[in-house]
Amino acid sequence: MLGRLIRSIELNYWEEFLELVPVQDNINKRDNSDLEWTPLIYAIQEESFNMVKVLVEAGADVNLGAGVEPDEFPLNMAAYGCCGASYGYEYTRNKKIYDYLFPLTSPELQQIAENTLSSRTNTIFN
């Protein structure tokens, strides 16, 4: 079931996504790939604000990161998306996700993500 949910996120199959979210036994389950990402991290990677919002409303833990890399937690992944944006619309999509997740995230993780965002933004624009 998790694989189908992740596939619907990656392919932006909105209707399928909406059908699969409520029937997940664990919305925070990590996938079996080397990344060990949760559905929320996949939605952030795909820059889908609407999917991020649905997952959070369904109980996705905004403080739960990937199992492999300690800096791969939802808010920081959105910060990386802002910093890696090549076009204004990419930055805008990622910043919208970042701004939504920020007040929901623990203060410790907020600080890490703020550092990521400011250090990478300074590197890009200087």
C-alpha positions as CSV (number, residue, x, y, z in Angstrom):
1,M,0.0,0.0,0.0
2,L,2.9,2.4,0.8
3,G,4.4,1.9,-2.6
4,R,1.1,2.8,-4.3
5,L,0.9,6.0,-2.2
6,I,4.5,7.0,-3.1
7,R,3.8,6.3,-6.8
8,S,0.7,8.5,-6.7
9,I,2.8,11.3,-5.2
10,E,5.7,10.9,-7.7
11,L,3.3,10.8,-10.7
12,N,1.0,13.5,-9.3
13,Y,-2.1,11.2,-9.4
14,W,-4.2,13.4,-7.3
15,E,-7.4,11.3,-7.2
16,E,-5.5,8.1,-6.4
17,F,-3.5,9.9,-3.7
18,L,-6.7,11.1,-2.1
19,E,-8.1,7.6,-2.0
20,L,-4.9,6.1,-0.6
21,V,-4.1,8.5,2.2
22,P,-7.0,7.6,4.5
23,V,-6.4,3.8,4.2
24,Q,-2.7,3.9,5.2
25,D,-2.0,1.9,8.3
26,N,0.9,4.3,9.1
27,I,1.2,7.6,7.3
28,N,4.7,8.0,8.7
29,K,6.1,4.7,7.4
30,R,9.4,5.0,5.6
31,D,9.8,3.3,2.3
32,N,12.2,0.4,1.7
33,S,14.5,2.2,-0.6
34,D,18.0,3.4,0.3
35,L,16.5,6.8,1.0
36,E,14.0,5.6,3.7
37,W,11.8,8.6,3.0
38,T,8.3,9.0,4.3
39,P,5.4,10.0,2.0
40,L,5.6,13.6,3.3
41,I,9.3,13.9,2.2
42,Y,8.3,12.5,-1.2
43,A,5.5,15.2,-1.5
44,I,8.1,17.9,-0.6
45,Q,10.5,16.5,-3.2
46,E,7.8,16.7,-5.8
47,E,7.0,20.3,-4.7
48,S,3.3,19.5,-4.2
49,F,1.9,21.9,-1.5
50,N,-1.5,20.3,-1.7
51,M,-0.2,16.8,-1.1
52,V,2.0,18.1,1.8
53,K,-1.0,19.7,3.3
54,V,-3.2,16.6,3.0
55,L,-0.5,14.4,4.5
56,V,0.0,16.7,7.5
57,E,-3.7,16.9,8.1
58,A,-3.8,13.1,8.0
59,G,-1.2,12.9,10.8
60,A,2.2,13.0,9.0
61,D,4.9,13.9,11.5
62,V,6.7,17.0,10.3
63,N,9.6,16.3,12.7
64,L,10.3,12.8,11.4
65,G,13.2,12.6,9.0
66,A,14.6,10.0,6.7
67,G,16.3,7.1,8.4
68,V,19.6,7.6,6.7
69,E,20.6,11.3,6.7
70,P,19.9,13.4,9.8
71,D,19.4,16.6,7.8
72,E,16.6,15.0,5.6
73,F,13.6,16.1,7.6
74,P,10.6,17.8,6.0
75,L,11.4,21.5,6.7
76,N,15.0,21.1,5.7
77,M,14.1,19.3,2.5
78,A,11.9,22.3,1.6
79,A,14.8,24.6,2.4
80,Y,17.0,22.6,0.1
81,G,14.3,22.9,-2.6
82,C,14.3,26.7,-2.2
83,C,18.1,26.8,-2.5
84,G,18.3,24.5,-5.4
85,A,15.6,26.3,-7.4
86,S,16.7,27.3,-10.9
87,Y,13.6,29.3,-11.7
88,G,11.4,31.7,-9.6
89,Y,8.4,29.4,-9.8
90,E,10.4,26.5,-8.3
91,Y,11.5,28.8,-5.4
92,T,8.0,30.0,-4.9
93,R,6.6,26.4,-4.7
94,N,9.2,25.3,-2.2
95,K,9.0,28.5,-0.1
96,K,5.2,28.0,0.2
97,I,5.8,24.5,1.6
98,Y,8.6,25.8,3.9
99,D,6.3,28.6,5.2
100,Y,3.5,26.0,5.9
101,L,5.8,23.6,7.7
102,F,7.8,26.1,9.7
103,P,5.4,26.8,12.6
104,L,4.6,23.1,12.8
105,T,8.2,22.0,13.2
106,S,10.2,21.8,16.5
107,P,12.4,24.8,17.3
108,E,15.6,22.7,17.1
109,L,14.7,21.6,13.5
110,Q,13.5,25.1,12.6
111,Q,17.0,26.5,13.5
112,I,18.7,23.9,11.3
113,A,16.4,24.6,8.4
114,E,16.9,28.4,8.8
115,N,20.6,27.9,8.7
116,T,20.3,25.8,5.5
117,L,18.1,28.3,3.9
118,S,20.2,31.4,4.8
119,S,23.6,29.8,4.0
120,R,22.5,28.4,0.7
121,T,20.7,31.6,-0.3
122,N,23.7,33.7,0.5
123,T,25.9,31.4,-1.6
124,I,23.5,31.6,-4.6
125,F,22.9,35.4,-4.5
126,N,26.5,36.5,-3.6
